[in-house]
Structures are given as C-alpha cells and as structure tokens.
C-alpha cells in the first residue's frame, strides 16, 4: 500500500483500499451531483414570480411546483431505496442521476403549468435516494470518526449550489427566462453521470439485503424520531426561501436584482454551517443537533422582526444558512440508529427535509393568504422549530432511558 492510501477506505468488504486521490475524486463526483440537485431545488424559489407570469398564475400558486418537487422526494426516496437495496451502489447512482437530468430537461420545455408540476414531481423522485446512497458511499471510504465530515463534503455541493449555482441560475433566469435554469441543471446531472462512471469503481452488490431488511428501519423508534426532527423542525428555512423574492422586494424594499445576492449570502451561511457542523457532529452528534435547533429558532424570530432592514435581513439569512449544520449530523444519526437498513434510512433523511420543504411552502402560503404578509415567514418557521426541538428532546430522553436500562438486561 502506498503512503497515500487510506487503510479504511473501501466501498465494501473484501475490496482493496482506495488511495486518497481516488477518494477525493469520488467525493468530488458525488458533490457535483449534489450541486445540481441543490441548484434545481433552490433556484426556482427566486423565480416564482416569473413562473407565475409565464403560466398565468399567482406567485402563491406558482409555489405549488416547490411542493410537487418535495412530494416527489418524499415518495421516491423510500420506494427507490427499497427497490434498489440489492443493486450495486454505483449502478444505482448512475440511474438516479440520469433520471434527475431527464426530469429537469423536461421541466424546461413543459407546455402547461400542469405538465410543469408533473415534471417537477418526477425530477424529485431520485433526489432523496441519490443523497442517501452517496452518503453511504462517502462514509464507507473513511474511518468511523470522520464519517460526518465525508458526508458533509458530499453535501458541500448542495451548499455551494446556494452560494453560486442558485444565485447564478436566478440571475440568468431573470436575464433570459426561468427555463434556462432547468437546462443548466439537466446538463449538470449528465456531467455527474459521466464523473461517477469514470471515478467510482464497480462495487459488489450487497449480500443479505432485501426489501424486508430495508423496511426493518421503519420498526425503529429512533429512526422515526430523527426523521421527525428534520420534517418538523426545518420548515422555516423553506417557508422563508419559498418566498424570498417578495421578502426582498416587498418587505425590505430592495431591487429584484438583490434577490440573487441575498440567496448567495444564505449560501455562504450554509457552507460555514456544513463545514464546521460536520466537525462538531463528529465530536458530539446530539449536542450539535440540539444547539442548531435553538439557534435556528432565535434567528427566524429575528428575521420577522427585522426583515424591513436590508442589512439585518442579510445577517438573518446568513445565520439561517448556518443552521444547515444539522444536515450532515442527522444523516449520520440515521446511520447510527438504522441497523441493517442503511439505504432506506439514509434516503429517508431527504424525504424528511422535503416534507419540511412542502410544509414550509404550504404554511407560508397559508399565512400569506390569511393576511399576515411575507414578513411573517420567520414566525411561521420559529413555531415549527419549537416542534422539532420537542421531537429532539423525546429522542434524547428515550436514548438515555435505553442506555440506563441496558446493563440490567443480562441480569434479567
């Protein structure tokens, strides 16, 4: 073995270790895919008024496409994870990213609003399974005490998308038309297919894993509680960014050209949260999750109180992005509590976040329709953060109770 080889880096048992360079290239390939997914998911939030104009619907009605995509993630992640559990992870990643690319290219040429909603739903189907399988591949290549950092590097593509991909897509979408963004995302998906095919070695199909094994994850209380933290606690991020364009223009009174700038500031926060959060999670997983929820609550309240001030709006958006510290942490938490059902549990993490996506857009739209205005999005999110923290406390209490009872089990 060369001095640069990683003794723990292997895609599956029985395979030779991978060199540090190979691991880096694989993670880069996976991160390009997460970049494309992140751009496709978030950039549309800054283009809802343009979508509404094209199809003759209101901005609030245009928000349904966000919910359609999120619903696709929620449905697709468990179904694909269960069906694909027996396949080679490399093959599964190639198929998933191919489907994602096709769905986005189809979205760019949708002739009607109804067909556009359908294509956004189809584009969301591979989202959760891709992130779940990519996280498992990344974690399998590094020592246990660096798992969250490896997962964080894959998800770094998602955070970089909010800093670079999303603002650029929003800018060019406003300069030309919003369909341009989906063409760019589709091309990124095809690039990811090529990179994975080149860099990721052929792995062995998992043995002893089937649909029933994967469905066993659904019997575990901690799996459900971890998913509940994501689904309930992080609606606020999506409530805010589903309506970021009118918040910037109508509440803060800024020019529409500042929408990509605010989204880039949010992206900076996500990158900071992702990098430092992954390191913190490897030191103390549950504390990282708990404190991120507390920070998240106060920032969302502050946003609603100060959104009319452009500087304070930018600061709040940066700090909301920092709360993404919890993304890699929850992904690793699911790996710890899922037992043998790793693929399904890892994929369900992104289903849970897209439940939050759908609910955030829905609750935000309800608040707007009730007359509370776009500035109330922070209050909407803060309320859901309280629910998420409650679920976290239940999970923590149950875990402590089970640990305290464990030594007594042999005596019984």
C-alpha positions in Angstrom: 0.0 0.0 0.0 1.3 3.5 -0.9 1.9 6.1 1.8 -1.1 7.9 0.4 -3.5 5.1 0.8 -6.3 5.1 3.3 -6.5 1.8 5.2 -10.2 2.3 6.0 -11.2 3.4 2.6 -13.1 0.7 0.8 -16.5 0.7 -0.8 -17.5 -2.7 0.6 -16.0 -5.5 2.5 -13.4 -7.5 0.6 -12.4 -4.7 -1.8 -8.9 -3.3 -1.7 -8.4 0.1 0.0 -8.7 3.2 -2.2 -6.0 5.8 -2.5 -6.5 9.3 -1.0 -6.7 10.8 -4.6 -9.4 8.3 -5.6 -11.5 9.0 -2.6 -11.2 12.7 -3.3 -12.3 12.3 -6.9 -15.2 10.1 -5.9 -16.4 12.6 -3.4 -16.0 15.4 -5.9 -18.1 13.5 -8.4 -20.8 12.9 -5.8 -20.7 16.6 -4.8 -21.2 17.7 -8.4 -24.5 15.8 -8.3 -25.5 17.4 -5.0 -24.6 20.8 -6.6 -27.0 20.1 -9.4 -29.8 18.9 -7.1 -29.3 21.9 -4.8 -29.4 24.4 -7.7 -32.6 22.8 -9.1 -34.3 22.8 -5.7 -33.4 26.3 -4.5 -33.1 28.4 -7.6 -36.8 28.1 -8.5 -37.6 29.8 -5.2 -36.2 33.1 -6.6 -38.1 32.7 -9.9 -41.6 32.0 -8.8 -43.0 35.4 -10.0 -41.5 34.7 -13.4 -43.1 31.2 -13.5 -46.4 32.7 -12.5 -46.2 35.2 -15.3 -45.4 32.5 -17.9 -48.3 30.3 -16.9 -50.8 33.0 -15.8 -50.9 32.0 -12.1 -50.2 33.9 -8.9 -46.9 33.7 -7.1 -48.5 31.8 -4.3 -50.0 29.3 -6.9 -46.6 29.0 -8.6 -45.3 27.9 -5.2 -47.1 24.6 -5.8 -44.2 23.5 -8.0 -42.0 23.5 -4.9 -44.4 21.3 -3.1 -44.7 19.0 -6.1 -40.9 18.5 -6.2 -40.8 18.0 -2.5 -43.6 15.4 -2.7 -41.6 13.6 -5.4 -38.6 13.4 -3.0 -40.9 12.1 -0.2 -42.4 9.4 -2.4 -39.3 8.5 -4.4 -36.7 8.1 -1.6 -38.3 5.1 0.3 -39.6 3.4 -2.9 -36.3 3.6 -4.8 -34.3 2.8 -1.7 -36.2 -0.4 -1.1 -36.3 -1.5 -4.7 -32.6 -0.6 -5.2 -31.3 -2.1 -2.0 -29.9 -5.2 -3.7 -28.3 -3.2 -6.6 -24.7 -2.1 -6.8 -24.4 1.4 -5.4 -22.5 2.6 -8.4 -25.2 1.5 -10.8 -28.0 2.9 -8.6 -26.2 6.3 -8.5 -25.9 6.4 -12.3 -29.6 5.6 -12.8 -30.8 8.1 -10.2 -28.7 11.0 -11.6 -29.8 10.1 -15.2 -33.5 10.3 -14.1 -32.8 13.6 -12.4 -31.2 15.1 -15.5 -34.1 13.9 -17.7 -36.7 15.4 -15.4 -35.1 18.8 -15.3 -34.6 18.9 -19.1 -38.3 18.0 -19.5 -39.2 20.8 -17.0 -37.5 23.3 -19.3 -39.9 22.5 -22.1 -43.1 22.0 -20.2 -46.0 23.4 -22.3 -48.5 23.9 -19.4 -48.5 24.7 -15.7 -49.9 21.2 -15.0 -47.2 19.4 -17.0 -44.6 21.6 -15.3 -45.9 20.4 -11.9 -45.7 16.8 -13.1 -42.1 17.1 -14.4 -41.1 18.8 -11.1 -42.6 15.8 -9.2 -40.7 13.3 -11.5 -37.5 15.3 -11.0 -37.8 14.9 -7.2 -38.2 11.2 -7.3 -34.4 10.3 -7.4 -33.4 13.2 -5.1 -33.5 11.5 -1.7 -32.2 8.1 -2.8 -29.2 9.8 -4.5 -28.2 11.7 -1.4 -28.7 8.6 0.8 -26.7 6.3 -1.4 -24.0 9.0 -1.9 -23.7 9.5 1.8 -23.3 5.7 2.4 -20.6 5.6 -0.3 -18.7 8.5 1.2 -18.9 7.2 4.8 -17.7 3.7 3.7 -14.4 5.2 2.4 -13.2 6.8 5.6 -12.5 5.9 9.3 -15.6 5.9 11.6 -14.5 9.1 13.3 -14.6 11.0 10.0 -17.9 9.8 8.7 -19.8 13.0 9.2 -17.1 15.0 7.6 -17.1 12.8 4.5 -20.9 13.1 4.3 -20.5 16.8 4.7 -18.2 17.0 1.8 -20.7 15.3 -0.5 -23.4 17.7 0.8 -21.0 20.6 0.3 -22.1 20.6 -3.3 -25.6 21.4 -2.1 -24.4 24.3 0.0 -22.1 25.6 -2.8 -25.2 25.5 -5.0 -26.9 28.0 -2.8 -23.8 30.3 -2.9 -23.0 30.0 -6.6 -25.4 27.8 -8.6 -28.7 29.2 -7.2 -27.8 32.9 -7.5 -26.4 32.5 -11.0 -29.4 30.5 -12.1 -31.7 33.1 -10.6 -29.7 35.9 -12.3 -29.7 34.3 -15.8 -33.3 33.2 -15.3 -34.3 36.8 -14.8 -32.0 38.0 -17.6 -33.2 35.4 -20.2 -36.0 33.2 -18.9 -36.5 30.8 -16.0 -36.4 27.7 -18.3 -32.6 28.4 -18.7 -32.1 27.3 -15.1 -33.6 23.8 -15.7 -31.5 23.3 -18.8 -28.3 24.1 -16.8 -29.4 21.7 -14.0 -30.1 18.9 -16.5 -26.6 19.3 -18.0 -25.1 19.2 -14.6 -26.9 16.0 -14.0 -25.4 14.5 -17.2 -22.0 15.7 -16.1 -22.4 13.9 -12.8 -23.3 10.6 -14.6 -20.1 10.9 -16.6 -17.9 11.6 -13.5 -19.4 8.8 -11.4 -18.9 6.4 -14.3 -15.3 7.4 -14.6 -14.2 7.7 -11.0 -16.4 5.4 -8.9 -15.1 1.7 -9.0 -17.6 -1.1 -9.7 -18.7 -2.3 -6.3 -20.2 -5.6 -5.2 -24.0 -6.0 -4.8 -24.7 -6.1 -1.0 -25.4 -9.6 0.3 -28.2 -10.5 2.7 -30.0 -7.2 1.9 -33.5 -7.1 0.5 -36.7 -5.1 0.7 -37.7 -6.6 4.0 -34.3 -5.9 5.5 -34.6 -2.2 4.5 -38.2 -1.9 5.7 -36.9 -3.0 9.1 -35.8 0.6 9.6 -39.4 1.6 10.0 -39.7 -0.5 13.1 -37.1 1.6 14.9 -38.4 4.4 17.1 -35.2 6.4 16.8 -35.4 6.4 13.0 -38.8 7.9 13.1 -37.8 10.5 15.8 -34.7 11.5 13.8 -36.9 11.9 10.7 -39.4 13.9 12.7 -36.7 16.4 13.8 -35.9 17.2 10.1 -39.6 17.1 8.9 -41.0 19.4 11.7 -38.0 21.4 12.8 -36.8 22.8 9.5 -40.0 24.0 7.7 -38.9 27.6 8.5 -35.9 27.6 6.1 -38.2 26.6 3.3 -41.0 29.0 4.3 -38.5 31.8 4.1 -36.9 30.8 0.8 -40.0 29.8 -0.9 -41.0 33.5 -0.8 -37.5 35.0 -0.7 -38.2 37.2 -3.8 -41.2 39.1 -2.4 -39.5 39.3 1.1 -36.5 41.0 -0.5 -38.5 43.3 -2.8 -41.8 44.0 -1.0 -40.7 43.7 2.7 -37.1 45.0 2.6 -37.9 47.3 -0.4 -34.8 46.2 -2.4 -34.5 45.9 -6.2 -35.2 42.5 -7.7 -31.5 42.3 -8.6 -30.8 41.9 -4.9 -32.6 38.5 -4.7 -29.5 36.5 -6.0 -27.3 38.5 -3.6 -29.5 37.5 -0.6 -29.5 33.9 -1.8 -25.7 34.0 -2.1 -25.5 35.3 1.5 -27.7 32.4 2.6 -25.4 30.0 0.6 -22.3 31.4 2.5 -24.0 30.5 5.7 -24.8 27.0 4.5 -21.2 26.4 3.6 -20.0 27.7 7.0 -22.6 25.5 8.8 -21.8 22.5 6.7 -18.0 22.6 7.2 -17.9 23.4 10.9 -21.1 21.5 11.7 -19.6 18.2 10.3 -16.6 18.6 12.5 -18.7 19.4 15.6 -21.0 16.4 14.8 -18.1 14.0 14.8 -17.2 15.3 18.3 -20.8 15.4 19.7 -23.6 14.4 17.4 -26.7 15.1 19.6 -25.4 18.3 21.0 -24.8 19.6 17.5 -28.4 18.8 16.5 -29.9 20.3 19.7 -28.0 23.6 19.7 -28.6 24.1 16.0 -32.3 24.0 16.6 -32.0 26.6 19.4 -30.0 28.9 17.2 -32.4 28.4 14.3 -35.4 29.4 16.4 -34.0 32.7 17.5 -32.7 33.6 14.1 -36.2 33.0 12.5 -37.9 35.2 15.1 -35.3 37.9 14.4 -35.9 37.7 10.7 -39.6 38.5 11.0 -38.8 41.4 13.4 -36.1 42.9 11.3 -36.9 42.0 7.7 -37.6 45.6 6.7 -33.9 46.4 7.3 -31.8 45.1 4.4 -28.7 44.7 6.4 -30.4 42.7 9.2 -32.2 40.7 6.6 -28.9 39.7 5.1 -27.5 38.8 8.5 -30.5 36.6 9.4 -30.3 34.9 6.0 -26.7 34.1 6.6 -27.5 32.6 10.1 -30.4 30.6 8.7 -28.0 29.1 6.3 -25.6 28.3 9.2 -28.3 26.1 10.7 -27.6 23.6 7.9 -25.1 22.3 10.4 -27.8 19.8 11.2 -27.9 18.3 7.7 -24.8 16.0 7.9 -25.5 15.4 11.6 -28.9 14.0 11.0 -27.6 11.9 8.1 -25.0 10.3 10.4 -27.6 9.9 13.2 -29.7 7.8 10.9 -26.8 5.6 10.0 -26.3 5.0 13.7 -29.9 4.1 14.5 -30.9 2.3 11.3 -29.2 -1.1 11.9 -29.0 -3.1 8.7 -31.5 -0.8 6.9 -28.8 1.7 5.9 -30.0 2.6 2.4 -33.6 3.3 3.3 -32.8 5.3 6.4 -30.2 7.4 4.6 -32.6 8.2 1.8 -35.5 9.0 4.2 -33.4 11.8 5.6 -34.0 13.7 2.4 -37.7 12.7 2.3 -38.0 14.3 5.8 -36.3 17.5 4.7 -38.6 17.7 1.7 -41.6 17.2 3.9 -40.3 20.3 5.6 -39.9 21.9 2.2 -43.5 21.1 1.3 -44.9 22.1 4.7 -42.8 25.3 4.7 -44.2 26.4 1.4 -47.7 25.4 2.4 -47.7 27.0 5.9 -46.1 30.1 4.4 -48.7 30.3 1.7 -51.5 29.9 4.3 -50.0 32.7 6.4 -49.9 35.0 3.3 -53.4 34.1 2.4 -54.6 34.9 5.9 -53.2 38.4 5.5 -50.1 38.2 7.7 -47.8 39.1 4.8 -44.4 37.8 3.6 -42.6 39.2 6.7 -44.4 36.6 8.9 -42.4 33.7 7.3 -39.9 33.8 10.2 -42.6 33.4 12.8 -44.0 30.5 10.9 -40.6 28.8 10.8 -40.0 29.6 14.5 -43.2 27.8 15.5 -42.1 24.7 13.6 -38.6 24.8 15.1 -40.2 24.5 18.6 -42.0 21.3 17.4 -38.7 20.0 16.1 -36.9 20.7 19.3 -39.6 18.8 21.2 -39.1 15.8 19.0 -35.3 16.1 19.6 -35.9 16.1 23.4 -38.1 12.9 23.1 -35.3 11.2 21.1 -32.6 12.2 23.6 -34.7 11.1 26.6 -35.6 7.8 25.0 -31.9 7.1 24.2 -30.8 7.9 27.8 -33.5 5.7 29.2 -32.5 2.8 26.9 -28.8 3.2 27.8 -29.6 3.3 31.5 -31.7 0.1 31.2 -29.2 -1.8 29.1 -26.8 -3.0 31.9 -29.8 -4.5 33.7 -30.8 -6.6 30.7 -28.4 -9.5 31.1 -29.3 -9.9 34.8 -33.0 -10.3 33.9 
